[in-house]
Amino acid sequence: MIKSTVYYKKFANFYIPKDKFWGRYHKNRFETFNSLIPKKKQVILDFGCGSAENVITLIRMGHQVVGIDPVIEMVDLGRKNLRQAKLNENIISLGGLTDLPKYKSNSFDIVASLNTLPYLTKNEEDFFFKQARRLIRGRGRIIVSQTNELIDLVTFNKYTVEFWNKKIIPYISKNSKEQKELLRIFSSHLTNYNIPKKNKHKISERDFIRKRRINPISYPQDLLKRHRLRVEQMRFTHFYPMPPQFMESSEKYRDRIFLFERKFKNHPLANIFASIIMFSLKRIE
């Protein structure tokens, strides 16, 4: 496994691709995230601001934004994008978790983190929430996104097999030999359980980069218990109505992903079919 910072150093210039499908994916992701932000002007810290596309969007929405990102290549690209948008490039800077204590307490209405927490360890995430609680004002919000581990229930590939192996089979049997047999039987029910494989359409970063995933059913209780943060709102995005390897590589069916999302966004099964979940959190004193 490689570090996420190494990954983003290499792929900074391709983070927002020109490809129509992935461009629409990022647009959809930003819009879903930003729907959690109050329309009234907010002072926002964007932790993991990346190449600043959403920073620009937030400023144009009327908010005051500063951003930090741990990868210099992403910061350089973000500053370039800000210059092209005729905005102050110095509102974003190089920084990571250890830089959060440098900000004054009660400095922000919102601490936002899109597509960053999954790359943190549990201890690092705890540190982030501790600092974010300190940084937001009384009625402020912490708005974050997480990757959904339950999506593996419907990907029908090797990740589904891994999910059953780690989350289900240990409840069925404690015998290691029997566990292996159950795993073999379960795998035999999936025709293409050995995918995703690397191909021109999709290279799954899960195979080479550490990325934590959360259970959207238990995560709110965990946040309340560990950090005294209450989930105010949840949003779901990037749904998979069919296995991702098929949907994302199919020119014919790619757009059905977005159609499915529009119809399924508020459905209870979004907890399973959405690969990204976003939370608006309020501090409990």
N, C-alpha and C positions, 0 to 999 in steps of 0.2 A: 504494500500500500504506500502511496505517496501522499505528502501533505497537500492540503487544499491550496496553500499559497504557491506551491510549486506548479500545480495544475493551472492556476489562474495567471501565473507569470507566462506560461507557455501559450495559453489560449486567450489572452486578454483581447486581442484584436478580432477574435471570432465570437466573443461573448454574445453580442447582438448580431446574428448573422443576417446576410442579405436575403437568404432563403425566405420565401413568402410564408411558409408554414411556421417556421420558428420565429419570424418577425411578429406574426400574429399571436403566437404563444406568449412572447414577452409583453406585448401590448396588453393582452388579456390579463396576464399576471399582475402588471402594474395597476391596471384599472381596478382589479379586485382588491388589491392591497390598499389602494388609495381611497376606496369606498369606506374604509374604516376610519378615515381621518375626518374630523369635523370640518365643515365648510368655513367656519369662522377662522380668521388668521391664526395660525399656530406657529410657535417657535419649535423647530424640529431638529433633533440630532439623528442623522442617518448613519447608523453603525453598519459598516460594510457597504458603503455607497457605490462601490464598483465604478463603472465608467460614467456615472452621473446622469444617465438618461432620466431616471425617475426624479433625481434632484431637480433637474430642469423642469420637469412636469409639475412638481410640487411648488416651485417658485412661481410658475405661470398660473398656478391655482391661487396664488396670493399669500403663500406661506413664507416664513423666514427659515432658511435651512442652512445647516453646516453639516459636513459629512467627513467621515474618516474611513480609510480602507487599509488593510495590512499589506497590500501588494502595490509596489511602486508603479508597475506597468499599468495597472488599472487606474491609479491616481493620475498618471500622465495622460492617459486616454480621456479620463473624466475632465481634466482641465482643458484639454483640447476641445472637447464637446461644449464645455461652458463658454470658451472663447468664441466658438462658432455661433453660439446662441446669444452672443453679446452680453454675457453675464460674468460676474466676478469669479475668476478661476480659483481664487485663493480661499473660497469658502469650503473647499475640500482639502484634506491633507492626509499624509501618511500616518497611520495609527492603528493600533489593535486594542485588545482587552486591557493591557497594562497602561494604556493612555486614558482610560475612562476616569480614573481617580483625579486626573488633572482638571476636570471640569468642575465648576462650583455646584454645590447642592442646590436643588430647586431652580435649575437654570433653564429647563425646557418644559414645554407643554406636552411634547411627545418624544419618546425615544423609540425610533423605528429600526427594525432590522429585518430586511427581506433577503431570504436565501443565504443566511449566514449561520444561524444557530445549528443547523444540521452538521456543520463541520466542526463544531465544538465538542469537547468531551463533556461528560456530566459535570465534572468539577468546574470546567470553564463556563458552562452554561449557568451554573449556580453563581459564579462570580459576576457574570453579565447581569443577571437579574438583581443581584444585590446592589450593583452600581446603578442600574436603571431605576430602581426604586428610589435611590438617593437623589438622582438627577431630576426626576419629574416633580413638578409643582403639585400642590394639594389635590387637585382634581385632574391631574394629568393622566396620560395613558402610555402604556408600553404596547407597541404593535409589532408583532413578529410573525414569521412564517415558519412552518415546520413540514418535514416530509412524513408522509403517512405510511406506517408499516402495514396497515390493513389492506392496502392496495394489492399486496402480494396474494391475497385471497382470490383475485380475479385476473392476475396476469397469466396464469396457466403456463408457467415456464420454470426454470431452475430456482427462481426466487420463491415461487409457490412451494416447491419441494423443501427449500430451506426453512420456510415459515412453518410448515407442518413438522419438520424435523425438530425445530427448536421450541415451538409454541404449543403443539398439539400432541404429538406422539409421546412425550414424557408423561402426559396425563393418562395415557392409555396403558402404558407398561413401563415398569422400572427395570426390566430385564434387557440388557444391552443387545443380546442376540435377537430377541423378539422385536426390539425397536428397529433393528436393521431390516428384519423381514417385513415389518409393517411399512417401513420407508420404501422398500422395493415394490411392495404391492401398490402403495399409493402412487409411486412414480409411473408404474405401468399403465395407470389410467390417463396419463397425460402424453399425448402423441409427440409433442415437441418440447419435452421438459428440459432439454439441454440447451435451449436458447434463453436469452439473447446471445448471439455471437457477433463478433465484429464484422461489419459489412459497410458498404458505402453509405447506407442510410442511417445507421445507428451504431454508436459505440457506447455501451453502458458504462458510465463513470463509476458505478458501484463495484466494478471488477478491479479497479486500481486506485480508488481514493476512499479514505475513511469518511463515512457519512452516517450519522445516527438518524434513526427513524423513531417516531413516537406513535403511541396508540391514542387516537383522538378521544376515545371514551374515558380513559383513565388519566390523561394528561392534565385536564382542568383540575381534578382533585389533587394531583401531585403539585401543581403550581400553588394551590391554596395552602396545602400542608407545608411545603418547603419554603415558600416565599411570601405567603399571605397576599397573593395576587388573585383577584377574582376575574373570571372570564366574562366580559361584558357582551362581546359579540364574536361570532365565528363566521368565516367565509371559506368557501371551497373553490378550488380551481384546478385546471388540467386533469380532466376526467379521462378514464379509459373505458369506453363501452365494450371494447374487444381487446385482446392481448396487444400490448404496445408495439411489439415487434411487427405485427401485422398492420396496425393502424397507422403508425408513423412512417412506414415504408411504402404504403399503398397510395399512389397518386389519386386513385379513384375514391378512396374512403377517408383520406386525411381530414378533410373539412368536416366530416361527420363528428369528429371529436368536439368541435366548437358548438355544433348544433346540439349534441347530446348534453353538453355542459349547460347551455341556456335552459334546456328543459328539466335538468336534473339538479340544478344548483341548490334548491331548497328542499329536496327530497331527503328523507332520513337516511337513505342508502348512500348519500354523498360521503358519509363517514368511511365507506369502503371504496367507492369508485373514484374519489378525488385523490390525486397523488400529492397535492399540496394543500395544507390547511393553514389558515391565518387567524390569529387571535388578537383581539383588542382587550387589554388587561387593565384593571384598575387596582390601585394599591389599597389594602385594608390596613388601617392604622392599628 
